[in-house]
Amino acid sequence: MTRFYSWYNALSSSPVATVMRLRRLPVSGQGLAEYALILALIAIVAIIALIFLGGQVSKILSNVGHSV
């Protein structure tokens, strides 16, 4: 529970102070690996979504651009 509050306090201020506080928080190697896996999964899902929906998004943005 204490670890949650330290993360919350680190994130609840200005961006520069947040980065400086986050650099001081202890993160184990396992935690870093988990964060890397989550980021990789999000990136893969975003790439797959763009592959399948890219044409439709392009048409929508084209229509918006032409109407402006």
Residue, then its C-alpha position, 0 to 999 in steps of 0.5 A: m500500500t505504501r508503494f501505491y501512495s509513493w507512485y501517486n504522490a510522484l504523479s500528482s505534481s508538475p511534469v518535471a518534478t514527476v520525472m525526478r521523483l519517478r527516477r528515485l522510486p525503486v523498481s525491480g528488474q521484474g517490474l521493468a520487464e512487466y512494463a516493457l511487456i505491457l508497452a510491447l503489447i499495446a504497440i502490437v495491438a495499435i499496429i494491428a488496428l492500424i493495419f486493419l482499420g487504416g484504410q477506413v481511418s484514411k477515408i474519414l480523415s480525407n472526407v473531413g479534410h475535403s469538407v473543411 
